[in-house]
Amino acid sequence: MPHGTDTIRRIRLHAVTLPLASPISDAKVLTGRQRPMTEIAILVCEIEAGDGSGGLGFSYVKRAGGPGQFAHAREIAPALLGEDPSDIAKAWDRLAWAGASAGRGGLAVQAIGAFDVALWDLKARRAGLSLAKLLGAHRDSVRCYNTSGGFLHTPLDELLVNAERSRARGIGGIKLKVGQPDGALDLKRVAAVRERLGDEVPLMVDANQQWDRPTALRMGRIFEAFDLVWIEEPLDCLDAAGHAALAAALDTPIATGEMLTSVAEHWDFIRQNGADYLMPDAPRVGGITPFLKVAALAEFAGLTVAPHFAMELHIHLAAALQREPWVEHFEWLEPLFNERLALEGGRMIVPTRPGLGLTLSDQARAWIRETAEFVAPA
């Protein structure tokens, strides 16, 4: 299409509610701060260009915020009509300014993420390349670890079965939830999994922000004996100084970042040495465009990136990172798509289909609660 005539002509937004097979509990539930999670609110964005090509993107929120995210996306979507879909950074800025008074983080930015991912998917599909190849891949598979089998609502005997099953499927590492009010229970579960799997299997723990500084230091010292890959979110997600003090005091690396919703928040952790593993979440930070900025900052700081959740998207972004990353295996979003990711030898295989390589399933469309459509004037 000649330069200057390539425009976004149609945008469809869908509010999808994805039910979980069983209620999910982590430390935030056991400490009384949250209720068990029963569903995930997904914001799906389909963008169509003037030549008929299209892109698919998504964002999400857990427990609360789905209607708010959809409402914000619906308000800012018209700002993209008539714009060139190839100018993704410009599109991101237009959306950000369209909703600027709602803030530069949180739901306002997470809503932008669905548009941004859809535009990158569109660009890669047009090029006939996977998103990983469009970005410039360093590898065709990424080491991965499972989280979904290690939640605190899971009894210990089932936890051990889940860990062994994950390993048998080709997943490399196992992450366990910790942060219970009784730290002895955390210790018992971690010790049992380490004993069952052996010393060579990568093992991580995640406290989901439920420790204060003294508790985190004490538990961190106890966990040193298990040769963990990392301790994740030991403190409040915005306590960069506290995370930095832990990182300096412990041999076990500190991981955090999944709850941060801007490049600026990630930069605060990077400049204060608040993490050894940085865990940006592309939908939460506003999409692929800001994720790449966070990844570049992390690379120059010498940090390893381990993207949070949404493996269907993050497998592509992880493949394009220079330093060997980790990808989190969560099967929760699988019902949304017709395609599945392959696992082999502790690693997740990077898809080679154009774009994200994803198409919405009939089940996902059956879970749509609300739709909004915007069409550029003829």
C-alpha positions as CSV (number, residue, x, y, z in Angstrom):
1,M,0.0,0.0,0.0
2,P,1.5,3.4,-0.9
3,H,3.0,5.5,1.9
4,G,0.4,7.6,3.7
5,T,-2.6,5.6,2.9
6,D,-2.2,2.7,5.3
7,T,-4.6,3.4,8.2
8,I,-6.4,1.7,11.0
9,R,-10.0,1.3,9.8
10,R,-11.6,-0.9,12.4
11,I,-11.1,-1.8,16.1
12,R,-13.1,-4.4,18.1
13,L,-12.8,-4.7,21.8
14,H,-14.1,-7.7,23.8
15,A,-14.5,-8.1,27.6
16,V,-13.9,-11.7,28.2
17,T,-14.3,-13.5,31.6
18,L,-12.2,-16.6,31.8
19,P,-13.3,-18.9,34.7
20,L,-10.7,-20.9,36.5
21,A,-11.1,-24.6,37.1
22,S,-10.8,-24.2,40.9
23,P,-10.4,-21.2,43.3
24,I,-6.8,-20.1,43.6
25,S,-5.1,-19.0,46.8
26,D,-1.7,-17.6,47.4
27,A,-0.3,-15.8,50.5
28,K,-2.5,-12.7,50.0
29,V,-5.5,-15.0,50.6
30,L,-4.0,-16.7,53.7
31,T,-3.2,-13.3,55.2
32,G,-6.7,-12.1,54.7
33,R,-5.9,-9.4,52.1
34,Q,-7.7,-11.0,49.2
35,R,-10.3,-13.6,48.4
36,P,-9.5,-16.8,46.4
37,M,-9.4,-16.0,42.7
38,T,-12.1,-17.7,40.5
39,E,-11.8,-15.9,37.2
40,I,-9.6,-13.6,35.1
41,A,-10.9,-10.6,33.2
42,I,-9.4,-10.4,29.7
43,L,-9.4,-7.4,27.4
44,V,-9.2,-8.5,23.8
45,C,-8.4,-6.1,21.0
46,E,-8.7,-6.9,17.2
47,I,-7.4,-4.2,14.9
48,E,-8.0,-4.2,11.1
49,A,-6.0,-2.1,8.7
50,G,-7.2,-0.6,5.4
51,D,-5.8,-3.5,3.4
52,G,-7.9,-6.0,5.4
53,S,-5.0,-7.4,7.5
54,G,-5.5,-7.7,11.2
55,G,-3.8,-8.1,14.5
56,L,-4.8,-9.6,17.9
57,G,-3.9,-8.3,21.3
58,F,-4.9,-8.8,24.9
59,S,-4.5,-7.5,28.4
60,Y,-5.9,-8.8,31.7
61,V,-6.6,-8.1,35.3
62,K,-7.2,-10.5,38.2
63,R,-9.9,-10.3,40.9
64,A,-11.1,-6.8,40.1
65,G,-10.8,-4.1,37.5
66,G,-12.1,-5.8,34.3
67,P,-15.0,-3.5,33.7
68,G,-12.9,-0.5,34.4
69,Q,-10.2,-1.6,32.0
70,F,-12.7,-2.3,29.2
71,A,-14.4,1.1,29.8
72,H,-11.1,3.0,29.6
73,A,-10.1,1.1,26.4
74,R,-13.5,1.9,24.9
75,E,-13.0,5.6,25.6
76,I,-9.5,5.9,24.1
77,A,-10.0,3.5,21.1
78,P,-11.2,6.2,18.6
79,A,-7.9,8.0,18.9
80,L,-6.3,5.3,16.7
81,L,-8.8,5.4,13.9
82,G,-7.2,6.7,10.7
83,E,-3.7,6.3,12.1
84,D,-0.9,4.4,10.4
85,P,-0.7,0.9,12.2
86,S,3.0,0.7,11.5
87,D,3.7,3.7,13.7
88,I,3.3,1.8,16.9
89,A,5.2,4.1,19.2
90,K,3.2,7.0,17.9
91,A,0.0,5.0,18.5
92,W,1.0,4.3,22.1
93,D,1.5,8.0,22.8
94,R,-1.8,8.9,21.2
95,L,-3.6,6.4,23.5
96,A,-1.7,7.5,26.5
97,W,-2.5,11.2,25.9
98,A,-6.2,10.3,25.2
99,G,-6.5,9.0,28.7
100,A,-3.7,11.1,30.4
101,S,-5.8,12.4,33.3
102,A,-6.5,8.8,34.4
103,G,-2.8,8.4,35.1
104,R,0.4,6.9,33.7
105,G,0.1,3.5,35.3
106,G,-2.5,1.0,36.5
107,L,-5.7,0.3,34.5
108,A,-5.1,3.3,32.2
109,V,-1.8,1.8,31.0
110,Q,-2.9,-1.8,31.1
111,A,-5.8,-1.0,28.7
112,I,-3.3,0.4,26.2
113,G,-1.4,-2.9,26.4
114,A,-4.1,-4.7,24.4
115,F,-4.0,-2.2,21.5
116,D,-0.2,-2.2,21.5
117,V,0.1,-6.0,21.4
118,A,-2.5,-6.1,18.5
119,L,-0.4,-3.6,16.5
120,W,2.8,-5.6,16.9
121,D,0.9,-8.8,16.0
122,L,-0.4,-7.0,12.9
123,K,3.1,-5.8,11.9
124,A,4.6,-9.3,12.3
125,R,1.8,-11.0,10.4
126,R,2.2,-8.6,7.5
127,A,5.9,-9.3,7.4
128,G,5.3,-13.0,7.5
129,L,7.4,-13.4,10.6
130,S,6.8,-14.6,14.1
131,L,6.9,-11.7,16.6
132,A,10.2,-13.1,18.0
133,K,11.8,-13.0,14.5
134,L,10.4,-9.5,13.8
135,L,12.0,-8.3,17.1
136,G,15.2,-10.2,16.4
137,A,15.4,-13.6,18.2
138,H,18.5,-14.8,20.1
139,R,17.1,-18.3,20.5
140,D,14.4,-20.7,19.3
141,S,13.5,-22.0,22.8
142,V,13.5,-20.5,26.3
143,R,14.0,-22.1,29.7
144,C,10.7,-22.2,31.6
145,Y,9.3,-22.9,35.0
146,N,5.8,-23.8,36.3
147,T,3.9,-21.8,38.8
148,S,0.3,-23.0,38.5
149,G,0.9,-26.3,40.3
150,G,2.5,-24.7,43.4
151,F,-0.2,-22.5,44.9
152,L,-0.9,-22.5,48.7
153,H,-4.4,-24.0,48.4
154,T,-2.7,-27.2,47.0
155,P,-2.1,-29.9,49.7
156,L,1.5,-31.1,50.0
157,D,1.0,-34.5,48.5
158,E,-0.7,-32.9,45.5
159,L,2.1,-30.3,45.3
160,L,4.6,-33.1,44.9
161,V,2.6,-34.8,42.2
162,N,2.2,-31.5,40.3
163,A,5.9,-30.8,40.4
164,E,6.8,-34.3,39.1
165,R,4.1,-34.0,36.4
166,S,5.4,-30.6,35.3
167,R,8.9,-32.0,35.0
168,A,7.6,-35.0,33.0
169,R,5.9,-32.6,30.6
170,G,9.2,-30.9,29.7
171,I,9.1,-28.0,32.1
172,G,12.4,-27.0,33.6
173,G,11.9,-25.3,36.9
174,I,9.2,-25.4,39.7
175,K,8.0,-22.3,41.6
176,L,6.3,-22.6,45.0
177,K,4.1,-20.1,46.7
178,V,5.2,-19.1,50.2
179,G,4.4,-16.3,52.6
180,Q,2.0,-18.0,54.9
181,P,1.5,-16.6,58.4
182,D,3.2,-19.7,59.8
183,G,6.6,-19.8,58.1
184,A,7.2,-23.3,59.3
185,L,4.6,-24.5,56.8
186,D,6.5,-22.8,54.0
187,L,9.7,-24.4,55.1
188,K,8.1,-27.9,55.2
189,R,6.7,-27.6,51.7
190,V,9.9,-26.2,50.1
191,A,12.0,-28.9,51.8
192,A,9.6,-31.7,50.6
193,V,9.7,-30.5,47.0
194,R,13.5,-30.1,47.1
195,E,13.9,-33.6,48.5
196,R,11.5,-35.2,46.0
197,L,13.0,-33.4,42.9
198,G,16.6,-33.5,43.9
199,D,19.3,-30.7,44.1
200,E,19.6,-30.3,40.3
201,V,16.1,-29.1,39.5
202,P,15.7,-25.3,39.4
203,L,13.4,-24.3,42.3
204,M,12.0,-20.8,43.0
205,V,9.7,-19.4,45.8
206,D,7.2,-16.5,45.6
207,A,6.0,-14.7,48.8
208,N,3.5,-12.4,46.9
209,Q,4.6,-9.3,48.9
210,Q,3.5,-10.8,52.3
211,W,6.6,-10.4,54.4
212,D,7.9,-7.3,56.2
213,R,11.6,-6.5,56.0
214,P,12.7,-8.4,59.2
215,T,10.6,-11.5,58.2
216,A,11.9,-11.4,54.6
217,L,15.5,-11.4,55.8
218,R,14.9,-14.2,58.3
219,M,13.1,-16.4,55.8
220,G,15.6,-15.6,53.1
221,R,18.4,-16.8,55.3
222,I,16.5,-20.0,56.1
223,F,15.9,-20.6,52.4
224,E,19.6,-20.2,51.5
225,A,19.9,-23.9,52.2
226,F,17.7,-24.9,49.3
227,D,19.9,-23.3,46.5
228,L,16.9,-21.4,45.1
229,V,17.0,-19.7,41.7
230,W,15.3,-16.7,43.3
231,I,13.0,-15.5,46.1
232,E,10.2,-13.5,44.4
233,E,8.3,-10.5,45.8
234,P,9.4,-10.9,49.4
235,L,8.2,-7.3,50.1
236,D,5.7,-4.7,49.0
237,C,6.0,-4.3,45.3
238,L,7.0,-0.6,45.5
239,D,9.6,-1.1,48.2
240,A,12.7,-0.8,46.0
241,A,15.0,0.1,48.9
242,G,13.9,-2.9,50.9
243,H,14.4,-5.3,48.0
244,A,17.8,-3.8,47.4
245,A,18.8,-4.4,51.0
246,L,17.7,-8.0,50.7
247,A,19.5,-8.5,47.5
248,A,22.7,-7.2,49.1
249,A,22.3,-9.4,52.3
250,L,21.4,-12.7,50.7
251,D,23.2,-15.1,48.4
252,T,19.8,-16.1,46.9
253,P,18.8,-13.7,44.1
254,I,15.8,-11.5,44.5
255,A,13.1,-11.3,41.8
256,T,10.3,-8.7,41.5
257,G,8.5,-6.4,39.0
258,E,5.3,-8.1,38.0
259,M,3.0,-5.6,39.8
260,L,4.8,-2.5,38.3
261,T,2.8,-0.8,35.6
262,S,5.2,1.7,34.1
263,V,8.7,2.0,32.7
264,A,9.4,4.6,35.4
265,E,8.5,2.2,38.3
266,H,10.9,-0.5,36.8
267,W,13.6,2.1,36.4
268,D,13.3,2.9,40.1
269,F,14.1,-0.7,41.0
270,I,16.9,-0.9,38.5
271,R,18.7,2.2,39.7
272,Q,18.4,1.2,43.3
273,N,19.6,-2.4,42.6
274,G,16.3,-3.7,43.9
275,A,16.2,-6.9,41.9
276,D,18.6,-9.5,40.5
277,Y,15.8,-10.9,38.2
278,L,13.4,-8.3,36.8
279,M,9.9,-9.5,36.0
280,P,8.0,-7.1,33.8
281,D,4.6,-8.1,32.5
282,A,3.9,-6.7,29.0
283,P,0.1,-6.4,29.4
284,R,0.5,-4.7,32.8
285,V,3.2,-2.3,31.7
286,G,1.3,-1.2,28.7
287,G,2.3,-3.6,26.0
288,I,5.3,-4.6,24.0
289,T,6.5,-1.1,23.3
290,P,7.2,-0.2,27.0
291,F,8.3,-3.7,27.7
292,L,11.1,-3.4,25.3
293,K,12.2,-0.2,27.1
294,V,12.2,-2.0,30.4
295,A,14.2,-4.9,28.9
296,A,16.8,-2.5,27.5
297,L,17.3,-0.8,30.8
298,A,17.6,-4.2,32.5
299,E,20.2,-5.4,30.0
300,F,22.4,-2.4,30.6
301,A,22.1,-2.9,34.3
302,G,23.2,-6.5,34.0
303,L,19.9,-8.0,35.2
304,T,18.1,-11.1,33.9
305,V,14.5,-10.6,32.7
306,A,11.9,-13.2,33.6
307,P,8.5,-12.0,32.3
308,H,5.5,-12.6,34.4
309,F,2.5,-14.7,33.3
310,A,1.0,-14.6,29.7
311,M,3.4,-17.1,28.3
312,E,1.6,-17.0,24.9
313,L,3.0,-13.4,24.5
314,H,6.1,-13.5,26.6
315,I,7.7,-16.5,24.8
316,H,8.3,-14.2,21.8
317,L,9.7,-11.3,23.9
318,A,11.9,-13.6,25.9
319,A,13.3,-15.1,22.7
320,A,14.5,-11.6,21.7
321,L,16.3,-10.9,24.9
322,Q,20.1,-11.0,24.8
323,R,20.7,-12.5,28.3
324,E,19.2,-16.0,28.8
325,P,15.7,-15.4,30.4
326,W,13.1,-17.5,32.1
327,V,9.4,-17.8,30.9
328,E,6.7,-18.6,33.4
329,H,4.5,-21.5,32.5
330,F,0.8,-20.9,33.3
331,E,-1.8,-22.9,31.4
332,W,-4.7,-20.7,32.6
333,L,-5.0,-18.7,29.4
334,E,-4.8,-21.7,27.1
335,P,-8.6,-21.9,26.6
336,L,-8.6,-18.5,25.0
337,F,-6.6,-19.7,21.9
338,N,-6.7,-22.5,19.4
339,E,-2.9,-23.0,19.5
340,R,-0.7,-24.6,22.2
341,L,2.9,-24.0,23.1
342,A,5.3,-26.9,22.9
343,L,7.7,-28.0,25.8
344,E,10.9,-30.0,25.5
345,G,13.9,-30.6,27.7
346,G,13.0,-27.9,30.3
347,R,12.4,-25.3,27.6
348,M,9.4,-23.7,25.8
349,I,9.6,-23.7,22.0
350,V,9.2,-20.4,20.3
351,P,6.3,-20.5,17.8
352,T,7.1,-19.9,14.1
353,R,3.7,-18.9,13.0
354,P,3.3,-15.2,11.8
355,G,2.7,-12.7,14.6
356,L,1.9,-14.1,18.0
357,G,0.7,-17.2,16.2
358,L,-2.6,-17.1,18.1
359,T,-6.3,-17.2,17.1
360,L,-9.2,-16.8,19.4
361,S,-11.0,-20.0,20.2
362,D,-14.8,-20.5,20.0
363,Q,-14.7,-20.9,23.8
364,A,-13.2,-17.5,24.2
365,R,-15.9,-15.9,22.1
366,A,-18.5,-17.7,24.2
367,W,-17.1,-16.0,27.3
368,I,-17.4,-12.5,25.8
369,R,-19.6,-10.3,28.1
370,E,-19.4,-7.1,26.2
371,T,-18.1,-5.9,22.8
372,A,-17.4,-2.4,21.3
373,E,-16.6,-1.7,17.7
374,F,-15.2,1.4,16.1
375,V,-15.0,2.1,12.4
376,A,-13.1,5.0,10.7
377,P,-15.3,7.2,8.5
378,A,-15.4,6.2,4.8
